[in-house]
Structure formats: C-alpha cells, structure tokens
Amino acid sequence: MDAELFMEQRVNALAPETLVYCDPPYFAQAHRLYLNTYLPDDHTRLARVIQGKLRRPWLVSYDGHPTIISLYRKRRKFRYSLQYSAVRTYAGSEVFVFSDSLLIPGTSALPCIAKALPSLRRSA
Ligand SMILES: C[S@@+](CC[C@H](N)C(=O)[O-])C[C@H]1O[C@@H](n2cnc3c(N)ncnc32)[C@H](O)[C@@H]1O
C-alpha cells in the first residue's frame, strides 16, 4: 500500500496511543541505495502528509540533509552523527524529528540523546 494512503487511512484508524515511526528512504545518495527511489517532490509530499494529516504522535528519522531540515523546520528535532556502511563506510549526519504532540522524556541513559534533550526543550 502506498505510504501516504497507509498513514491517512490505516494509521489514523489505530488506537490514539499508537506511536508512529517513519524511516523514509534517504534523501541524498538514494540512487545508490534503492531501485525506484523517492524524488525530491515525493519527500516534500510525504512531509506534508506526516505533518498535516497524520493524527497519531510520530517521529521521523532521515539523513540530515538541508532540504529535509527545511521540510520539517517547524518541528522539534535533533541531529547526530553516525557511521554508514550500506554501500561504503563514511561518517554522516542523521536527524530525528518529533511531532508536536509527542511527549519527550527529560532524561536519557544514552549520552547522545541526553546531550540533545535541552535543545529539544528549548525549541518546544
Ligand atoms: C531508511 S530505510 C528504512 C529501513 C527500515 N527502518 C528497516 O529497519 O528495515 C528506507 C526503506 O524504504 C524503502 N524504499 C525505498 N524507496 C522506496 C519506494 N519508492 N517505495 C517504498 N519503499 C521504498 C527501502 O527499501 C528501505 O527499506
């Protein structure tokens, strides 16, 4: 089922306490990873559906590309570095974006998340 329809029709019908995790195809380097990949307009449309039509709390993870940051500019988010190894090994940046309704804990046992929490609270 198409992801956008799936979110509007199926996910919105799930229990209100459902947490939705979206891990869309990467924005950059996508042609190297997928056969039939999302084009920039697809990412834009997806961002509109997630932010405008999804009625359950959600988080999204993406590569930290400026276009993605801009598509989700009004939402709380944090970026972190990681090592990719799917095609070749290199350091990259990823971003987690959070829906406005999502309650985010004040502390975390994971250092990289604990470090990001104060900035999340500031932008809330
Ligand atoms: C970042 S990965 C998500 C991986 C997933 N979280 C997991 O643990 O398996 C993005 C996924 O989107 C899929 N994908 C890429 N292009 C797609 C397309 N046009 N339509 C549907 N899925 C696509 C890829 O095959 C890949 O599994």
Ligand as a Chemical Component Dictionary entry (heavy atoms), coordinates in Angstrom:
data_LIG
# 
_chem_comp.id                   LIG 
_chem_comp.type                 NON-POLYMER 
_chem_comp.pdbx_formal_charge   0 
_chem_comp.three_letter_code    LIG 
# 
loop_
_chem_comp_atom.comp_id 
_chem_comp_atom.atom_id 
_chem_comp_atom.alt_atom_id 
_chem_comp_atom.type_symbol 
_chem_comp_atom.charge 
_chem_comp_atom.model_Cartn_x 
_chem_comp_atom.model_Cartn_y 
_chem_comp_atom.model_Cartn_z 
_chem_comp_atom.pdbx_ordinal 
LIG C1  C1  C 0  15.836 4.090  5.631  1  
LIG S1  S1  S 1  15.213 2.570  5.053  2  
LIG C2  C2  C 0  14.132 2.028  6.301  3  
LIG C3  C3  C 0  14.567 0.731  6.877  4  
LIG C4  C4  C 0  13.617 0.174  7.941  5  
LIG N1  N1  N 0  13.524 1.092  9.070  6  
LIG C5  C5  C 0  14.136 -1.169 8.429  7  
LIG O1  O1  O 0  14.613 -1.243 9.575  8  
LIG O2  O2  O -1 14.091 -2.101 7.647  9  
LIG C6  C6  C 0  14.088 3.098  3.804  10 
LIG C7  C7  C 0  13.285 1.959  3.205  11 
LIG O3  O3  O 0  12.450 2.485  2.178  12 
LIG C8  C8  C 0  12.418 1.548  1.111  13 
LIG N2  N2  N 0  12.134 2.283  -0.134 14 
LIG C9  C9  C 0  12.992 2.958  -0.910 15 
LIG N3  N3  N 0  12.351 3.503  -1.966 16 
LIG C10 C10 C 0  11.051 3.164  -1.816 17 
LIG C11 C11 C 0  9.865  3.418  -2.577 18 
LIG N4  N4  N 0  9.901  4.129  -3.692 19 
LIG N5  N5  N 0  8.690  2.923  -2.129 20 
LIG C12 C12 C 0  8.641  2.207  -1.000 21 
LIG N6  N6  N 0  9.724  1.926  -0.238 22 
LIG C13 C13 C 0  10.902 2.400  -0.649 23 
LIG C14 C14 C 0  13.805 0.917  1.103  24 
LIG O4  O4  O 0  13.772 -0.351 0.533  25 
LIG C15 C15 C 0  14.135 0.865  2.593  26 
LIG O5  O5  O 0  13.724 -0.367 3.140  27 
# 
loop_
_chem_comp_bond.comp_id 
_chem_comp_bond.atom_id_1 
_chem_comp_bond.atom_id_2 
_chem_comp_bond.value_order 
_chem_comp_bond.pdbx_ordinal 
LIG C1  S1  SING 1  
LIG S1  C2  SING 2  
LIG S1  C6  SING 3  
LIG C2  C3  SING 4  
LIG C3  C4  SING 5  
LIG C4  N1  SING 6  
LIG C4  C5  SING 7  
LIG C5  O1  DOUB 8  
LIG C5  O2  SING 9  
LIG C6  C7  SING 10 
LIG C7  O3  SING 11 
LIG C7  C15 SING 12 
LIG O3  C8  SING 13 
LIG C8  N2  SING 14 
LIG C8  C14 SING 15 
LIG N2  C9  SING 16 
LIG N2  C13 SING 17 
LIG C9  N3  DOUB 18 
LIG N3  C10 SING 19 
LIG C10 C11 SING 20 
LIG C10 C13 DOUB 21 
LIG C11 N4  SING 22 
LIG C11 N5  DOUB 23 
LIG N5  C12 SING 24 
LIG C12 N6  DOUB 25 
LIG N6  C13 SING 26 
LIG C14 O4  SING 27 
LIG C14 C15 SING 28 
LIG C15 O5  SING 29 
# 
